[in-house]
């Protein structure tokens, strides 16, 4: 009774039925676990307690498939909870993909043209290679060298001090972020390939080796000299 007298009168008023019903409604009971969930938890606990069992299970093909499914489920969960990136994050993510691909496209096209022209000029006449075959060999060298220098290009871009985008793995799976990534790579490699075409406009007088056309013309001239002398 003393406690009742000390309490304010508004605390002693009976609560309306609607308010009582609302309070009951907001407390949802936890859904019961299914047998599959219980079995999965038990198996996980047993694997944690027995390292030998974990090593044995890891060697099976089913374990690899199960891990892939777990990673996919975790990625879906992160994607559903990932906040939408800011415009600044998308801008930085664009630059992080755009700048390296300029270097990739430039090196790939420039090396392919130079290597193909050299093979065409030096080995085309000797081995009887066509211009297309020389271009194919030049593309092969370009791909191999591109794989080797790709790490140097990424290191160089990282050394420029470009601010990191700080996107989470879940945010990177969002559709707008993937569109930005693909767009930046396409734009970067396209610009790099265009810049890598500079050997095509290189002056003939500045060439380091004669072109196949000049060598063929010189060969024809030498073949005609004996007949003209006779």
C-alpha positions as CSV (number, residue, x, y, z in Angstrom):
1,X,0.0,0.0,0.0
2,X,2.8,2.4,0.8
3,X,4.4,1.7,-2.6
4,X,1.0,2.3,-4.3
5,X,0.6,5.6,-2.6
6,X,4.2,6.7,-3.6
7,X,3.5,5.9,-7.3
8,X,2.0,8.6,-9.5
9,X,-1.7,8.1,-10.2
10,X,-1.1,7.7,-14.0
11,X,0.9,4.5,-13.3
12,X,-2.0,3.0,-11.5
13,X,-4.5,3.6,-14.3
14,X,-5.7,0.3,-16.0
15,X,-4.1,0.1,-19.5
16,X,-6.6,0.0,-22.4
17,X,-7.2,-3.3,-24.1
18,X,-5.7,-2.0,-27.4
19,X,-2.5,-1.0,-25.7
20,X,-2.2,-4.4,-23.9
21,X,-2.8,-6.2,-27.2
22,X,-0.2,-4.1,-29.0
23,X,2.4,-4.9,-26.3
24,X,1.8,-8.6,-26.7
25,X,1.9,-8.4,-30.5
26,X,5.4,-6.9,-30.7
27,X,7.0,-9.9,-29.0
28,X,7.3,-12.6,-31.7
29,X,8.2,-16.1,-30.5
30,X,11.4,-17.5,-31.9
31,X,10.8,-20.0,-34.7
32,X,11.6,-23.6,-33.7
33,X,14.7,-25.1,-35.3
34,X,14.1,-27.7,-38.0
35,X,15.7,-31.2,-37.8
36,X,18.1,-30.2,-40.7
37,X,19.3,-27.1,-38.7
38,X,19.8,-29.2,-35.6
39,X,21.7,-31.9,-37.5
40,X,23.9,-29.3,-39.2
41,X,24.8,-27.6,-35.9
42,X,25.6,-31.0,-34.3
43,X,27.9,-31.9,-37.2
44,X,29.6,-28.6,-37.1
45,X,30.2,-29.0,-33.3
46,X,31.6,-32.5,-33.8
47,X,34.0,-31.3,-36.5
48,X,35.2,-28.5,-34.3
49,X,35.9,-30.9,-31.4
50,X,37.7,-33.5,-33.6
51,X,40.4,-32.1,-35.9
52,X,41.1,-35.5,-37.5
53,X,37.4,-35.7,-38.6
54,X,37.7,-32.2,-40.0
55,X,40.7,-33.2,-42.1
56,X,39.0,-36.3,-43.3
57,X,35.8,-34.5,-44.3
58,X,37.8,-31.8,-46.1
59,X,39.3,-34.3,-48.5
60,X,35.8,-35.2,-49.9
61,X,34.2,-33.6,-53.0
62,X,31.0,-33.0,-51.1
63,X,32.9,-30.8,-48.6
64,X,34.2,-28.5,-51.3
65,X,30.7,-28.2,-52.8
66,X,29.2,-27.6,-49.3
67,X,31.8,-24.8,-48.6
68,X,30.9,-23.1,-52.0
69,X,27.2,-23.2,-51.0
70,X,28.1,-21.7,-47.6
71,X,30.1,-18.9,-49.2
72,X,27.3,-18.2,-51.6
73,X,24.7,-18.1,-48.8
74,X,27.0,-15.8,-46.7
75,X,27.5,-13.5,-49.7
76,X,23.7,-13.3,-50.3
77,X,23.3,-12.4,-46.6
78,X,25.9,-9.7,-46.8
79,X,24.5,-8.4,-50.0
80,X,21.0,-8.1,-48.5
81,X,22.4,-6.2,-45.5
82,X,25.0,-4.1,-47.3
83,X,24.2,-0.4,-47.4
84,X,24.2,1.4,-50.7
85,X,27.6,2.9,-51.4
86,X,28.1,6.7,-51.6
87,X,28.8,8.5,-54.8
88,X,32.4,9.1,-53.7
89,X,32.9,5.4,-53.1
90,X,31.6,4.6,-56.6
91,X,33.9,7.3,-58.0
92,X,37.0,5.8,-56.3
93,X,36.0,2.3,-57.3
94,X,35.7,3.5,-60.9
95,X,39.2,5.0,-60.8
96,X,40.7,1.9,-59.2
97,X,39.6,-0.2,-62.2
98,X,39.9,2.4,-64.9
99,X,43.5,3.5,-64.4
100,X,45.1,-0.1,-64.4
101,X,43.2,-1.1,-67.5
102,X,44.5,1.9,-69.4
103,X,48.0,0.4,-68.8
104,X,46.8,-3.1,-69.7
105,X,45.3,-1.9,-73.0
106,X,48.2,0.3,-73.9
107,X,50.8,-2.4,-73.3
108,X,48.8,-5.1,-75.0
109,X,48.2,-3.2,-78.2
110,X,51.6,-1.6,-78.5
111,X,53.5,-4.8,-77.8
112,X,51.3,-6.7,-80.3
113,X,51.9,-4.2,-83.1
114,X,55.6,-3.9,-82.5
115,X,56.2,-7.6,-82.0
116,X,54.1,-8.5,-85.0
117,X,55.8,-6.0,-87.2
118,X,59.3,-7.2,-86.2
119,X,58.3,-10.9,-86.8
120,X,56.8,-10.0,-90.1
121,X,59.9,-8.1,-91.2
122,X,62.6,-10.4,-89.8
123,X,61.1,-13.8,-90.1
124,X,58.3,-13.3,-92.6
125,X,60.5,-13.6,-95.6
126,X,62.9,-16.1,-94.1
127,X,60.3,-18.6,-92.9
128,X,57.5,-17.7,-95.4
129,X,55.1,-16.4,-92.7
130,X,52.1,-14.4,-93.8
131,X,51.3,-11.1,-92.3
132,X,48.4,-12.6,-90.4
133,X,50.6,-15.3,-89.0
134,X,53.1,-12.7,-87.8
135,X,50.3,-10.8,-86.2
136,X,49.2,-13.9,-84.4
137,X,52.7,-14.5,-83.1
138,X,52.8,-10.9,-82.0
139,X,49.6,-11.3,-80.1
140,X,51.0,-14.3,-78.4
141,X,54.0,-12.4,-77.2
142,X,51.8,-9.5,-76.1
143,X,49.6,-11.8,-74.0
144,X,52.6,-13.5,-72.3
145,X,54.3,-10.2,-71.6
146,X,51.0,-8.7,-70.4
147,X,50.6,-11.4,-67.8
148,X,54.2,-10.7,-66.6
149,X,53.8,-6.9,-66.3
150,X,50.3,-6.8,-64.9
151,X,51.6,-7.0,-61.4
152,X,53.9,-4.1,-62.0
153,X,51.0,-2.0,-63.4
154,X,48.9,-2.7,-60.3
155,X,51.8,-1.9,-58.0
156,X,52.4,1.4,-59.8
157,X,48.8,2.4,-59.6
158,X,48.8,1.6,-55.9
159,X,51.9,3.8,-55.4
160,X,50.1,6.8,-56.8
161,X,48.3,7.3,-53.4
162,X,44.8,7.0,-54.8
163,X,42.3,6.8,-51.9
164,X,40.8,3.4,-51.2
165,X,37.1,3.0,-51.9
166,X,36.4,1.1,-48.7
167,X,33.7,-1.0,-50.2
168,X,32.8,-4.2,-48.4
169,X,32.5,-7.6,-50.2
170,X,28.8,-7.4,-49.8
171,X,28.7,-4.0,-51.5
172,X,30.8,-5.2,-54.4
173,X,28.1,-7.7,-55.2
174,X,25.4,-5.0,-55.6
175,X,24.2,-4.4,-59.1
176,X,25.2,-0.7,-59.3
177,X,28.7,-1.5,-58.1
178,X,29.1,-4.3,-60.7
179,X,27.9,-1.9,-63.4
180,X,30.5,0.6,-62.3
181,X,33.2,-2.0,-62.4
182,X,32.4,-3.3,-65.8
183,X,32.0,0.2,-67.2
184,X,35.3,1.3,-65.8
185,X,37.2,-1.7,-67.2
186,X,35.7,-1.3,-70.6
187,X,36.4,2.4,-70.7
188,X,40.0,1.9,-69.4
189,X,41.0,-0.9,-71.8
190,X,39.4,0.9,-74.8
191,X,41.4,4.1,-74.1
192,X,44.5,2.1,-73.5
193,X,44.2,0.2,-76.8
194,X,43.6,3.5,-78.7
195,X,46.8,5.0,-77.1
196,X,48.7,1.7,-77.8
197,X,48.1,2.2,-81.6
198,X,50.9,4.8,-81.7
199,X,53.3,2.5,-83.6
200,X,50.9,2.8,-86.6
201,X,51.5,6.5,-87.0
202,X,55.3,6.2,-86.2
203,X,57.3,7.9,-89.0
204,X,58.9,5.6,-91.5
205,X,62.2,7.4,-91.2
206,X,62.4,6.7,-87.5
207,X,61.9,2.9,-87.7
208,X,64.4,0.7,-85.9
209,X,64.2,-2.0,-88.5
210,X,63.1,-2.0,-92.2
211,X,59.5,-3.0,-92.9
212,X,58.6,-6.1,-94.8
213,X,57.5,-4.0,-97.7
214,X,61.0,-2.4,-98.0
215,X,62.7,-5.8,-97.7
216,X,60.5,-7.3,-100.4
217,X,61.2,-4.3,-102.6
218,X,65.0,-4.7,-102.0
219,X,64.7,-8.4,-102.7
220,X,62.9,-7.7,-106.0
221,X,65.5,-5.2,-107.0
222,X,68.3,-7.7,-106.4
223,X,66.5,-10.3,-108.4
224,X,66.2,-7.9,-111.3
225,X,69.8,-6.7,-111.4
226,X,71.3,-9.9,-113.0
227,X,68.7,-9.9,-115.8
228,X,69.2,-6.2,-116.5
229,X,73.0,-6.7,-116.6
230,X,72.7,-9.5,-119.1
